[in-house]
Amino acid sequence: MEIERKFLVTNPPPNYNTFPHHLIEQGYLSTNPVVRVRKEDDTYYLTYKSKGLLAREEYNLPLTEDSYRHLIKKADGHILTKTRYCIPVKDSDHLLIELDVFEGRYKGLMLAEVEFTTIEEAQSFPPPSWFGRDVTMSGDYQNSRLSQLT
């Protein structure tokens, strides 16, 4: 089960690019249900996600590079590229902010996601001051939806 909140970011912390990061490329074979292929650095995945905004089922299966290269050509819509910075949440021993800085078609878009272990934890999370609008429940900023916008 994936439980996460998502926020727009317009004013990231000045040192965000000093944190560990991953280069991500992903495309969607389907958006209903969500079936995604992703390259994260040198690792490849096929992911299935059920419907939902705050909480949904998620399954990741490893892919070979060859399988990924074959499947990404079949993606429907736009291929998304971004750098994901992994920023620990202050005063938490397990929460991590994943700050996605988009490139290509969505250059300039920044989204912060935080995954939680329970819905209660997600609902009681006080976002850092640099987070912008909470877009979790709108669905407008789900990557699968971004891949389909013209």
C-alpha positions, 0 to 999 in steps of 0.5 A: 500500500502506498500512502503519500501526500503531494505538494507543489513547490515554488520555493525549494530550500536553497541547498536542495541539490546537495542531497542524494538524488536519482535521475528518473525517466518514466512512461505509462503503458496504461493510465487506467489502471496505471501501468508504468515503466521507469528507469531510475539511475541504472535500475528498471521497473514495471509498476502497477498502481490501483485507483486512489489519491492518498492511498492505493495499491502499488506493485513493483516488478524488476525489469532488465534494461532491454525490457525497459527499452522495448516497453518505453517505446510503447508508452502512451503519451509523454515520457517524463524526466526528472531528478528526485532529491531525497531530503530527510524530514526534520525531527523524523526517524523515517519520513523522507521528502522526495523532491521531484524537479522536472525536466523536458516538457515540464521543466520548472515544475517541482513536486514534493512527495512524502510517503507514510506508514498509515493514513493517520500519519499522513493526515497529521503531517505538518508540511515544512514551510517551503512546501506549497499547495497540497495537491494530493486530493486533486489528482492533477499532478499525478505523473500518469495524468501529466503524461497525458496532457497536451 
